[in-house]
Amino acid sequence: MKIMATSNNKWRLTKFPFLTTTRKRVETVMLCNCKANMLMLNSKKANLCAAKKERIQLPISDDGYRISEFLSHPFGIQAMLNTKTLENFEPIDANTYRCFLPKVQLLNFEAAPVLDLRVTPTEEDCTVEMLSCKFQGSEIMERQNEYFSAFMMNRLTWSTNESKPFLEADMKLNVTLEIYTAPFTLLPASAVEGPGNLMMQALVDRLIKLLLKQLMQDYYEWENQQIVDDEFLDSLLGLKPSVFLVERENLPPKLFNGFLYSYYRKLT
């Protein structure tokens, strides 16, 4: 910036470079804010959805099925969460869990989806709801959490009293994306929703089949582990504490956990 100043009754030209630099900075900030506001004004929201209902027939069993008991058991809850595919999971409260999926790396970016899932088992059904979905990892990936939201619900029902027992899953997935980058902002939201819905439907179709298959495998595994019958339970409860501790050391962990669960059910 230049300004005229007087010295000994004469005018001279004086420069103030810091004022010019400051003005440039202000103009740059204003330009960035203007661009950001324009992006937000031009942003659109795409609503993606997919749903699938799948039923499998259960083999006729003379001993019947204990699906309700299984889904109320910790093994059953872990089966509904599909913990075998998770990196880790931790309880948040009595029926809500934070699930950490394995990291996914793309070029120089990596992200690990983190889901908060609520499992609600009853005598008639078992429902899993996704309360939150966030990305953890690279800064640019975590920034995407501001531009999307997702909701998922999977309701499992069954019937074991009919001549054709079955297990049925009803899954719904909804995702809302904020479109804020060119050239997608120049397109109608339907241009994103069309292919997006196809991809999500293919994902849900695949997931629901894998879920039912894995769930039945986990059920049969759990059922085979239920060798702690009432007679065996009564014999354990009749042991002296010192003898029981010795027996506890000889029991496999899963068997001992089954004993504790059976003991709790007997008390209640």
The 8 nearest C-alpha neighbors of each residue, nearest first, counted from 0:
[[1, 15, 19, 14, 16, 18, 2, 17],
 [0, 2, 14, 13, 15, 12, 3, 16],
 [3, 1, 13, 12, 14, 4, 0, 15],
 [2, 4, 12, 11, 13, 10, 5, 1],
 [3, 5, 11, 10, 12, 2, 13, 6],
 [6, 4, 10, 9, 8, 11, 7, 3],
 [5, 7, 9, 8, 10, 4, 11, 3],
 [8, 6, 9, 5, 10, 11, 4, 3],
 [7, 9, 6, 5, 10, 4, 11, 3],
 [10, 8, 6, 5, 7, 11, 4, 3],
 [9, 11, 5, 4, 3, 6, 8, 12],
 [10, 12, 4, 3, 5, 13, 9, 6],
 [11, 13, 3, 2, 4, 1, 14, 10],
 [14, 12, 2, 1, 3, 11, 4, 15],
 [15, 13, 1, 0, 16, 2, 12, 3],
 [14, 16, 0, 17, 18, 1, 13, 19],
 [17, 15, 19, 18, 0, 14, 20, 1],
 [18, 16, 20, 19, 15, 21, 0, 22],
 [17, 19, 21, 16, 20, 15, 0, 22],
 [18, 20, 22, 16, 0, 17, 21, 23],
 [21, 19, 17, 23, 22, 18, 24, 16],
 [22, 20, 24, 18, 23, 19, 17, 25],
 [21, 23, 25, 19, 24, 20, 26, 18],
 [24, 22, 26, 20, 21, 25, 27, 19],
 [23, 25, 27, 21, 26, 22, 28, 20],
 [24, 26, 22, 28, 27, 23, 29, 21],
 [25, 27, 23, 29, 24, 28, 30, 22],
 [28, 26, 24, 30, 25, 29, 23, 31],
 [29, 27, 31, 25, 30, 26, 32, 24],
 [28, 30, 26, 32, 27, 31, 33, 25],
 [29, 31, 33, 27, 28, 32, 26, 34],
 [32, 30, 34, 28, 33, 29, 35, 27],
 [33, 31, 35, 29, 34, 30, 36, 28],
 [32, 34, 30, 36, 31, 35, 29, 37],
 [33, 35, 37, 31, 36, 32, 30, 38],
 [36, 34, 32, 38, 37, 33, 31, 39],
 [35, 37, 39, 33, 38, 34, 32, 40],
 [36, 38, 40, 34, 35, 39, 41, 33],
 [39, 37, 35, 41, 36, 40, 179, 42],
 [38, 40, 42, 36, 37, 41, 35, 179],
 [41, 39, 37, 38, 42, 36, 43, 35],
 [40, 42, 38, 39, 37, 184, 43, 179],
 [43, 41, 179, 39, 178, 40, 38, 184],
 [44, 42, 178, 177, 41, 188, 45, 179],
 [45, 43, 177, 176, 178, 46, 175, 188],
 [44, 46, 176, 188, 175, 192, 47, 177],
 [45, 47, 175, 174, 192, 44, 176, 48],
 [48, 46, 174, 196, 173, 192, 175, 195],
 [47, 49, 173, 172, 196, 174, 46, 50],
 [48, 50, 200, 172, 199, 171, 196, 173],
 [51, 49, 171, 170, 172, 200, 203, 48],
 [50, 52, 170, 169, 204, 53, 171, 203],
 [53, 51, 169, 168, 170, 54, 50, 167],
 [52, 54, 168, 167, 51, 169, 55, 207],
 [55, 53, 167, 166, 168, 165, 56, 52],
 [56, 54, 166, 165, 167, 57, 53, 211],
 [55, 57, 165, 164, 166, 58, 163, 54],
 [56, 58, 165, 164, 59, 55, 166, 163],
 [59, 57, 60, 56, 164, 163, 165, 55],
 [58, 60, 57, 61, 164, 163, 63, 162],
 [61, 59, 63, 62, 58, 64, 57, 164],
 [62, 60, 63, 59, 64, 58, 159, 162],
 [61, 63, 60, 64, 59, 65, 159, 222],
 [64, 62, 60, 61, 65, 159, 59, 160],
 [63, 65, 66, 159, 62, 60, 67, 61],
 [66, 64, 68, 67, 69, 63, 222, 70],
 [65, 67, 69, 68, 64, 70, 218, 157],
 [66, 68, 70, 69, 122, 65, 71, 121],
 [69, 67, 71, 65, 66, 70, 72, 122],
 [68, 70, 66, 75, 72, 67, 71, 65],
 [71, 69, 75, 67, 72, 68, 76, 66],
 [72, 70, 68, 69, 120, 75, 67, 73],
 [71, 73, 69, 75, 74, 70, 68, 76],
 [74, 72, 76, 75, 77, 71, 70, 69],
 [75, 73, 77, 72, 76, 78, 221, 69],
 [74, 76, 70, 78, 69, 72, 77, 73],
 [77, 75, 73, 79, 78, 74, 70, 80],
 [76, 78, 80, 74, 75, 79, 82, 81],
 [77, 79, 81, 75, 76, 80, 214, 74],
 [80, 78, 76, 81, 77, 75, 214, 127],
 [79, 81, 77, 78, 82, 76, 116, 127],
 [82, 80, 78, 79, 83, 77, 84, 85],
 [81, 83, 85, 84, 80, 77, 78, 88],
 [82, 84, 81, 85, 78, 86, 77, 80],
 [83, 85, 82, 81, 86, 100, 101, 87],
 [86, 84, 100, 82, 87, 83, 99, 101],
 [85, 87, 101, 100, 99, 84, 88, 98],
 [86, 88, 99, 85, 98, 89, 100, 82],
 [89, 87, 98, 97, 99, 96, 90, 85],
 [88, 90, 97, 96, 91, 98, 87, 99],
 [91, 89, 96, 92, 95, 97, 88, 93],
 [90, 92, 96, 95, 97, 89, 93, 94],
 [93, 91, 95, 90, 94, 96, 117, 89],
 [92, 94, 95, 91, 90, 96, 117, 118],
 [95, 93, 118, 117, 92, 119, 96, 90],
 [96, 94, 117, 92, 91, 116, 90, 93],
 [97, 95, 90, 91, 116, 89, 115, 98],
 [96, 98, 115, 89, 88, 114, 90, 116],
 [97, 99, 88, 114, 113, 87, 96, 115],
 [100, 98, 113, 87, 86, 88, 85, 112],
 [99, 101, 85, 86, 112, 111, 113, 98],
 [102, 100, 86, 111, 85, 103, 99, 112],
 [103, 101, 111, 110, 100, 104, 109, 112],
 [102, 104, 110, 109, 111, 101, 105, 108],
 [105, 103, 109, 108, 106, 102, 110, 107],
 [104, 106, 108, 107, 109, 103, 110, 102],
 [105, 107, 108, 104, 109, 103, 110, 137],
 [108, 106, 105, 109, 104, 137, 110, 139],
 [109, 107, 105, 106, 104, 137, 110, 140],
 [110, 108, 104, 103, 136, 137, 105, 102],
 [109, 111, 136, 135, 102, 103, 134, 137],
 [110, 112, 102, 135, 134, 100, 101, 103],
 [113, 111, 134, 100, 133, 99, 135, 110],
 [114, 112, 99, 133, 98, 132, 134, 100],
 [115, 113, 132, 98, 131, 97, 116, 112],
 [114, 116, 97, 131, 130, 96, 129, 98],
 [117, 115, 129, 96, 128, 95, 130, 114],
 [116, 118, 95, 128, 127, 94, 96, 129],
 [119, 117, 127, 94, 126, 95, 120, 116],
 [118, 120, 126, 125, 127, 117, 121, 94],
 [121, 119, 125, 71, 124, 70, 126, 118],
 [122, 120, 124, 123, 125, 119, 67, 71],
 [121, 123, 67, 124, 120, 68, 125, 71],
 [124, 122, 121, 156, 67, 125, 157, 120],
 [125, 123, 156, 121, 155, 122, 120, 126],
 [124, 126, 120, 155, 119, 154, 121, 156],
 [127, 125, 154, 119, 153, 118, 155, 120],
 [126, 128, 118, 153, 117, 152, 154, 119],
 [129, 127, 152, 117, 116, 151, 130, 126],
 [128, 130, 116, 151, 150, 131, 115, 152],
 [129, 131, 115, 116, 128, 150, 117, 132],
 [132, 130, 115, 114, 129, 133, 149, 150],
 [131, 133, 114, 113, 149, 115, 112, 134],
 [134, 132, 113, 112, 144, 131, 135, 114],
 [135, 133, 112, 141, 111, 110, 113, 144],
 [134, 136, 111, 110, 141, 112, 133, 137],
 [135, 137, 110, 109, 111, 141, 138, 140],
 [138, 136, 140, 139, 109, 108, 110, 141],
 [139, 137, 141, 140, 142, 136, 135, 108],
 [138, 140, 142, 137, 141, 143, 108, 136],
 [141, 139, 137, 142, 143, 138, 110, 136],
 [142, 140, 138, 143, 134, 139, 144, 135],
 [141, 143, 139, 140, 144, 145, 138, 146],
 [144, 142, 145, 141, 146, 140, 139, 147],
 [143, 145, 142, 146, 141, 147, 133, 134],
 [146, 144, 143, 147, 142, 148, 141, 177],
 [147, 145, 177, 143, 144, 176, 148, 178],
 [146, 148, 176, 175, 144, 145, 177, 149],
 [149, 147, 175, 174, 176, 150, 132, 146],
 [148, 150, 174, 173, 175, 132, 151, 147],
 [151, 149, 173, 129, 172, 174, 130, 152],
 [150, 152, 172, 129, 171, 128, 173, 153],
 [153, 151, 128, 171, 127, 170, 129, 154],
 [152, 154, 170, 127, 169, 126, 171, 155],
 [155, 153, 126, 169, 168, 125, 127, 170],
 [154, 156, 168, 125, 124, 167, 126, 169],
 [157, 155, 124, 167, 166, 168, 123, 154],
 [158, 156, 166, 165, 167, 159, 155, 124],
 [157, 159, 164, 165, 160, 161, 166, 156],
 [158, 160, 164, 161, 64, 157, 165, 63],
 [161, 159, 158, 164, 162, 163, 63, 64],
 [162, 160, 163, 164, 159, 158, 165, 59],
 [161, 163, 164, 160, 59, 159, 158, 165],
 [164, 162, 161, 165, 56, 57, 59, 159],
 [165, 163, 159, 57, 158, 161, 56, 162],
 [164, 166, 56, 57, 158, 157, 55, 163],
 [165, 167, 157, 55, 54, 156, 56, 158],
 [168, 166, 54, 156, 53, 155, 157, 55],
 [169, 167, 155, 53, 52, 154, 170, 54],
 [168, 170, 52, 154, 153, 51, 155, 53],
 [171, 169, 153, 51, 50, 152, 52, 168],
 [170, 172, 50, 152, 151, 49, 153, 51],
 [171, 173, 151, 49, 48, 150, 50, 152],
 [174, 172, 48, 150, 149, 47, 151, 49],
 [173, 175, 149, 47, 148, 46, 48, 150],
 [174, 176, 46, 148, 147, 45, 47, 149],
 [177, 175, 147, 45, 44, 146, 178, 174],
 [176, 178, 44, 146, 43, 147, 179, 45],
 [177, 179, 43, 42, 44, 184, 180, 176],
 [178, 180, 42, 38, 184, 177, 39, 43],
 [181, 179, 184, 183, 178, 182, 38, 42],
 [182, 180, 183, 184, 185, 179, 178, 38],
 [181, 183, 185, 184, 180, 186, 179, 178],
 [184, 182, 181, 186, 185, 180, 178, 179],
 [185, 183, 181, 186, 182, 180, 179, 42],
 [186, 184, 183, 182, 181, 187, 41, 180],
 [187, 185, 183, 184, 190, 188, 182, 189],
 [186, 188, 189, 190, 185, 184, 191, 183],
 [189, 187, 190, 45, 191, 192, 186, 43],
 [188, 190, 192, 191, 187, 193, 45, 186],
 [191, 189, 188, 187, 192, 193, 186, 194],
 [190, 192, 189, 188, 193, 195, 194, 45],
 [193, 191, 189, 195, 190, 196, 47, 45],
 [192, 194, 195, 196, 191, 189, 190, 197],
 [195, 193, 197, 196, 192, 191, 198, 190],
 [196, 194, 192, 198, 193, 197, 191, 199],
 [195, 197, 199, 47, 198, 193, 194, 192],
 [198, 196, 194, 200, 195, 199, 201, 193],
 [197, 199, 195, 201, 196, 200, 202, 194],
 [200, 198, 202, 196, 201, 197, 49, 203],
 [199, 201, 49, 203, 197, 202, 198, 196],
 [200, 202, 204, 198, 199, 203, 197, 205],
 [203, 201, 199, 205, 200, 204, 206, 198],
 [202, 204, 206, 200, 205, 201, 207, 199],
 [205, 203, 201, 202, 206, 207, 200, 51],
 [204, 206, 202, 203, 208, 207, 201, 209],
 [207, 205, 203, 209, 208, 204, 210, 202],
 [206, 208, 210, 209, 205, 204, 203, 211],
 [209, 207, 210, 211, 206, 205, 212, 204],
 [208, 210, 212, 206, 207, 211, 213, 205],
 [209, 211, 207, 213, 208, 212, 214, 206],
 [212, 210, 214, 208, 213, 209, 215, 207],
 [211, 213, 209, 214, 210, 215, 208, 216],
 [214, 212, 216, 210, 215, 211, 209, 217],
 [215, 213, 211, 217, 216, 212, 210, 78],
 [214, 216, 218, 217, 212, 213, 219, 211],
 [217, 215, 213, 219, 218, 214, 220, 212],
 [218, 216, 220, 214, 215, 219, 221, 213],
 [217, 219, 215, 221, 220, 216, 222, 214],
 [218, 220, 222, 216, 221, 217, 223, 215],
 [221, 219, 217, 223, 218, 222, 216, 224],
 [220, 222, 218, 224, 219, 223, 217, 225],
 [221, 223, 219, 225, 224, 220, 218, 69],
 [224, 222, 220, 221, 225, 219, 226, 218],
 [223, 225, 221, 222, 226, 220, 254, 253],
 [224, 226, 222, 227, 223, 221, 257, 228],
 [227, 225, 224, 228, 223, 254, 222, 231],
 [226, 228, 225, 231, 232, 258, 229, 257],
 [229, 227, 231, 230, 226, 232, 225, 261],
 [228, 230, 232, 231, 233, 227, 234, 261],
 [231, 229, 233, 232, 228, 234, 227, 235],
 [230, 232, 234, 228, 233, 229, 227, 235],
 [233, 231, 229, 235, 234, 230, 228, 227],
 [234, 232, 236, 230, 235, 231, 229, 237],
 [233, 235, 231, 237, 232, 236, 230, 238],
 [236, 234, 232, 237, 238, 233, 231, 243],
 [235, 237, 233, 234, 238, 232, 239, 243],
 [238, 236, 234, 235, 233, 239, 232, 243],
 [239, 237, 235, 236, 243, 242, 240, 234],
 [238, 240, 242, 241, 243, 237, 236, 244],
 [241, 239, 243, 242, 244, 238, 245, 237],
 [242, 240, 244, 243, 239, 245, 238, 246],
 [243, 241, 245, 239, 244, 240, 238, 246],
 [242, 244, 246, 240, 245, 241, 238, 247],
 [245, 243, 247, 241, 246, 242, 240, 248],
 [246, 244, 242, 248, 243, 247, 249, 241],
 [245, 247, 243, 249, 248, 244, 250, 242],
 [246, 248, 244, 250, 245, 249, 243, 255],
 [249, 247, 245, 246, 250, 244, 251, 243],
 [250, 248, 246, 247, 251, 245, 244, 252],
 [249, 251, 247, 248, 255, 254, 246, 252],
 [250, 252, 254, 253, 255, 249, 248, 247],
 [253, 251, 255, 254, 256, 250, 257, 247],
 [254, 252, 256, 255, 251, 257, 224, 250],
 [255, 253, 257, 251, 256, 252, 250, 258],
 [254, 256, 258, 252, 257, 253, 250, 251],
 [257, 255, 253, 259, 258, 254, 252, 260],
 [258, 256, 254, 260, 255, 259, 261, 253],
 [257, 259, 255, 261, 256, 260, 262, 254],
 [260, 258, 262, 256, 257, 261, 263, 255],
 [259, 261, 257, 263, 262, 258, 256, 264],
 [262, 260, 264, 258, 263, 259, 257, 265],
 [263, 261, 259, 265, 260, 264, 258, 266],
 [262, 264, 260, 266, 261, 265, 259, 267],
 [265, 263, 261, 267, 266, 262, 260, 259],
 [266, 264, 262, 263, 267, 261, 260, 229],
 [267, 265, 263, 264, 262, 261, 260, 259],
 [266, 264, 265, 263, 262, 261, 260, 259]]
